[in-house]
Structures are given as structure tokens and as C-alpha cells.
């Protein structure tokens, strides 16, 4: 699958619990799990991995790609 094929264009297919990568300007900006989705507004909120911050992501300003679930850290 190419990068263009992996882009998410329809937020109605992105329910809570889905893991995403958020790209802007060709750079990975955030990675996390969908907390809430508002397809009619073109936004999702993710819980960012590592920081735990809740971030609103606007599909018109970013590229969203599916992401594998994070691996548990080895201790």
C-alpha cells in the first residue's frame, strides 16, 4: 500500500480506539489513539502517546494515517 492509499479521508470510518499518525508538511507530528470523532466538523481528538495530552486534529490541515498500536515499554 502506498502512502496516498493509506491516508484517511473519511472520518466517519474513524471510531474511538483507532490508532492514528498525524502528519503535517510531510512530517510526523503526533501519534495516538482516537478519543472522540466529529466527522461532521472534520475533526478528531486523540490521546497522544507518551504525553497523554488530548489533541484536536483538523483533517483539512493534516494527513491522517492508520498506525499500529504502541508496544509496551520493556522495563
N, CA and C atoms as an extended XYZ file, in Angstrom:
225
Properties=species:S:1:pos:R:3:atomname:S:1:resname:S:1:resid:I:1 pbc="F F F"
N         0.840       -1.177        0.000 N   UNK     1
C         0.000        0.000        0.000 CA  UNK     1
C         0.886        1.242        0.000 C   UNK     1
N         0.564        2.195       -0.876 N   UNK     2
C         1.355        3.423       -0.939 CA  UNK     2
C         0.885        4.394        0.136 C   UNK     2
N         1.686        5.433        0.380 N   UNK     3
C         1.315        6.434        1.368 CA  UNK     3
C        -0.029        7.074        1.044 C   UNK     3
N        -0.257        7.383       -0.238 N   UNK     4
C        -1.516        8.010       -0.638 CA  UNK     4
C        -2.697        7.086       -0.372 C   UNK     4
N        -2.514        5.791       -0.557 N   UNK     5
C        -3.596        4.840       -0.317 CA  UNK     5
C        -3.890        4.675        1.158 C   UNK     5
N        -2.916        4.935        2.019 N   UNK     6
C        -3.114        4.736        3.438 CA  UNK     6
C        -3.721        5.962        4.127 C   UNK     6
N        -3.851        7.090        3.416 N   UNK     7
C        -4.434        8.286        4.018 CA  UNK     7
C        -5.900        8.064        4.353 C   UNK     7
N        -6.328        8.616        5.467 N   UNK     8
C        -7.721        8.538        5.889 CA  UNK     8
C        -8.428        9.789        5.393 C   UNK     8
N        -9.490        9.592        4.605 N   UNK     9
C       -10.232       10.711        4.034 CA  UNK     9
C       -11.626       10.847        4.635 C   UNK     9
N       -12.133        9.778        5.245 N   UNK    10
C       -13.494        9.743        5.758 CA  UNK    10
C       -13.464        9.523        7.266 C   UNK    10
N       -13.727       10.576        8.024 N   UNK    11
C       -13.664       10.467        9.482 CA  UNK    11
C       -14.802        9.649       10.072 C   UNK    11
N       -15.849        9.398        9.294 N   UNK    12
C       -16.925        8.552        9.811 CA  UNK    12
C       -16.454        7.104        9.975 C   UNK    12
N       -15.327        6.777        9.349 N   UNK    13
C       -14.746        5.434        9.468 CA  UNK    13
C       -13.662        5.389       10.546 C   UNK    13
N       -13.595        6.423       11.391 N   UNK    14
C       -12.554        6.512       12.428 CA  UNK    14
C       -13.227        6.585       13.804 C   UNK    14
N       -13.598        5.434       14.356 N   UNK    15
C       -14.244        5.445       15.669 CA  UNK    15
C       -13.219        5.574       16.795 C   UNK    15
N       -13.680        5.879       17.993 N   UNK    16
C       -12.772        5.890       19.148 CA  UNK    16
C       -12.052        4.548       19.279 C   UNK    16
N       -10.784        4.623       19.688 N   UNK    17
C        -9.975        3.421       19.858 CA  UNK    17
C        -9.046        3.119       18.702 C   UNK    17
N        -9.220        3.818       17.570 N   UNK    18
C        -8.364        3.622       16.404 CA  UNK    18
C        -7.050        4.365       16.624 C   UNK    18
N        -5.944        3.743       16.271 N   UNK    19
C        -4.617        4.367       16.394 CA  UNK    19
C        -4.292        5.116       15.113 C   UNK    19
N        -3.813        6.365       15.261 N   UNK    20
C        -3.524        7.226       14.112 CA  UNK    20
C        -2.161        7.882       14.230 C   UNK    20
N        -1.641        8.235       13.062 N   UNK    21
C        -0.500        9.135       12.946 CA  UNK    21
C        -1.015       10.410       12.305 C   UNK    21
N        -0.565       11.554       12.799 N   UNK    22
C        -0.952       12.853       12.275 CA  UNK    22
C         0.268       13.470       11.605 C   UNK    22
N         0.153       13.734       10.296 N   UNK    23
C         1.249       14.284        9.510 CA  UNK    23
C         0.897       15.693        9.051 C   UNK    23
N         1.882       16.582        9.098 N   UNK    24
C         1.740       17.947        8.580 CA  UNK    24
C         3.025       18.305        7.844 C   UNK    24
N         2.883       18.798        6.648 N   UNK    25
C         4.052       19.212        5.882 CA  UNK    25
C         5.062       18.101        5.671 C   UNK    25
N         4.575       16.873        5.550 N   UNK    26
C         5.462       15.744        5.318 CA  UNK    26
C         6.189       15.239        6.558 C   UNK    26
N         5.819       15.764        7.733 N   UNK    27
C         6.473       15.353        8.975 CA  UNK    27
C         5.450       14.767        9.935 C   UNK    27
N         5.846       13.713       10.629 N   UNK    28
C         5.004       13.123       11.658 CA  UNK    28
C         4.955       14.071       12.849 C   UNK    28
N         3.764       14.528       13.219 N   UNK    29
C         3.606       15.492       14.307 CA  UNK    29
C         3.085       14.860       15.589 C   UNK    29
N         2.147       13.913       15.450 N   UNK    30
C         1.540       13.284       16.621 CA  UNK    30
C         1.221       11.831       16.292 C   UNK    30
N         1.143       11.046       17.333 N   UNK    31
C         0.721        9.652       17.204 CA  UNK    31
C        -0.112        9.350       18.438 C   UNK    31
N        -1.279        8.730       18.240 N   UNK    32
C        -2.112        8.438       19.396 CA  UNK    32
C        -3.363        7.674       19.037 C   UNK    32
N        -4.248        7.582       20.004 N   UNK    33
C        -5.491        6.826       19.850 CA  UNK    33
C        -6.658        7.805       19.833 C   UNK    33
N        -7.616        7.549       18.950 N   UNK    34
C        -8.785        8.422       18.834 CA  UNK    34
C        -9.608        8.339       20.115 C   UNK    34
N        -9.883        9.508       20.678 N   UNK    35
C       -10.692        9.625       21.886 CA  UNK    35
C       -12.137        9.947       21.512 C   UNK    35
N       -12.292       10.813       20.507 N   UNK    36
C       -13.622       11.242       20.065 CA  UNK    36
C       -13.520       11.672       18.611 C   UNK    36
N       -14.590       11.449       17.862 N   UNK    37
C       -14.595       11.806       16.452 CA  UNK    37
C       -15.836       12.641       16.149 C   UNK    37
N       -15.668       13.701       15.364 N   UNK    38
C       -16.771       14.548       14.921 CA  UNK    38
C       -16.662       14.708       13.401 C   UNK    38
N       -17.068       13.671       12.658 N   UNK    39
C       -16.919       13.721       11.197 CA  UNK    39
C       -17.609       14.923       10.549 C   UNK    39
N       -18.750       15.343       11.104 N   UNK    40
C       -19.482       16.484       10.531 CA  UNK    40
C       -18.702       17.793       10.674 C   UNK    40
N       -17.751       17.835       11.603 N   UNK    41
C       -16.890       19.008       11.780 CA  UNK    41
C       -15.520       18.834       11.121 C   UNK    41
N       -15.211       17.595       10.710 N   UNK    42
C       -13.913       17.317       10.099 CA  UNK    42
C       -12.784       17.232       11.107 C   UNK    42
N       -13.110       16.871       12.365 N   UNK    43
C       -12.077       16.792       13.398 CA  UNK    43
C       -12.192       15.502       14.207 C   UNK    43
N       -11.054       15.116       14.759 N   UNK    44
C       -10.999       14.042       15.752 CA  UNK    44
C       -10.143       14.545       16.906 C   UNK    44
N       -10.351       13.971       18.062 N   UNK    45
C        -9.491       14.243       19.209 CA  UNK    45
C        -8.731       12.968       19.503 C   UNK    45
N        -7.426       13.099       19.680 N   UNK    46
C        -6.606       11.929       20.001 CA  UNK    46
C        -5.962       12.109       21.369 C   UNK    46
N        -5.683       10.990       21.988 N   UNK    47
C        -4.892       10.963       23.219 CA  UNK    47
C        -3.476       10.623       22.761 C   UNK    47
N        -2.570       11.585       22.865 N   UNK    48
C        -1.225       11.413       22.326 CA  UNK    48
C        -0.410       10.437       23.175 C   UNK    48
N         0.292        9.542       22.475 N   UNK    49
C         1.164        8.601       23.157 CA  UNK    49
C         2.308        9.352       23.811 C   UNK    49
N         2.724        8.889       24.940 N   UNK    50
C         3.873        9.474       25.618 CA  UNK    50
C         3.508       10.630       26.523 C   UNK    50
N         2.737       11.612       25.998 N   UNK    51
C         2.380       12.774       26.812 CA  UNK    51
C         1.018       12.630       27.465 C   UNK    51
N         0.133       11.861       26.837 N   UNK    52
C        -1.229       11.721       27.349 CA  UNK    52
C        -2.107       12.925       27.063 C   UNK    52
N        -1.567       13.916       26.328 N   UNK    53
C        -2.330       15.120       26.004 CA  UNK    53
C        -3.465       14.800       25.042 C   UNK    53
N        -4.591       15.475       25.229 N   UNK    54
C        -5.717       15.348       24.305 CA  UNK    54
C        -5.561       16.448       23.262 C   UNK    54
N        -5.506       16.050       21.995 N   UNK    55
C        -5.224       16.982       20.906 CA  UNK    55
C        -6.341       16.922       19.873 C   UNK    55
N        -6.843       18.100       19.478 N   UNK    56
C        -7.816       18.169       18.394 CA  UNK    56
C        -7.069       18.203       17.067 C   UNK    56
N        -7.495       17.368       16.137 N   UNK    57
C        -6.847       17.265       14.833 CA  UNK    57
C        -7.867       17.608       13.753 C   UNK    57
N        -7.556       18.587       12.931 N   UNK    58
C        -8.422       19.036       11.836 CA  UNK    58
C        -7.953       18.357       10.552 C   UNK    58
N        -8.847       17.582        9.944 N   UNK    59
C        -8.480       16.841        8.738 CA  UNK    59
C        -8.108       17.767        7.581 C   UNK    59
N        -8.640       18.990        7.557 N   UNK    60
C        -8.326       19.907        6.453 CA  UNK    60
C        -6.903       20.448        6.533 C   UNK    60
N        -6.266       20.329        7.703 N   UNK    61
C        -4.917       20.859        7.889 CA  UNK    61
C        -3.853       19.780        8.031 C   UNK    61
N        -4.276       18.521        8.064 N   UNK    62
C        -3.343       17.427        8.327 CA  UNK    62
C        -3.611       16.257        7.397 C   UNK    62
N        -2.715       15.291        7.451 N   UNK    63
C        -2.928       13.987        6.818 CA  UNK    63
C        -2.970       12.965        7.938 C   UNK    63
N        -3.987       12.118        7.918 N   UNK    64
C        -4.119       11.068        8.922 CA  UNK    64
C        -3.824        9.726        8.283 C   UNK    64
N        -3.066        8.920        9.003 N   UNK    65
C        -2.740        7.569        8.542 CA  UNK    65
C        -2.979        6.596        9.690 C   UNK    65
N        -3.404        5.371        9.374 N   UNK    66
C        -3.514        4.366       10.436 CA  UNK    66
C        -2.142        4.092       11.034 C   UNK    66
N        -2.127        3.709       12.294 N   UNK    67
C        -0.874        3.420       12.983 CA  UNK    67
C        -1.044        2.138       13.787 C   UNK    67
N         0.006        1.359       13.899 N   UNK    68
C        -0.073        0.175       14.759 CA  UNK    68
C        -0.173        0.610       16.216 C   UNK    68
N        -0.740       -0.257       17.034 N   UNK    69
C        -0.818        0.012       18.470 CA  UNK    69
C         0.584        0.116       19.047 C   UNK    69
N         0.768        0.967       20.031 N   UNK    70
C         2.107        1.098       20.625 CA  UNK    70
C         2.489       -0.172       21.369 C   UNK    70
N         3.771       -0.460       21.368 N   UNK    71
C         4.275       -1.609       22.119 CA  UNK    71
C         4.506       -1.180       23.552 C   UNK    71
N         4.236       -2.100       24.460 N   UNK    72
C         4.508       -1.809       25.865 CA  UNK    72
C         6.015       -1.657       26.046 C   UNK    72
N         6.403       -0.683       26.861 N   UNK    73
C         7.824       -0.471       27.101 CA  UNK    73
C         8.384       -1.592       27.978 C   UNK    73
N         9.551       -2.015       27.621 N   UNK    74
C        10.236       -3.044       28.406 CA  UNK    74
C        10.856       -2.395       29.630 C   UNK    74
N        10.682       -2.982       30.797 N   UNK    75
C        11.217       -2.341       31.984 CA  UNK    75
C        12.285       -3.059       32.655 C   UNK    75
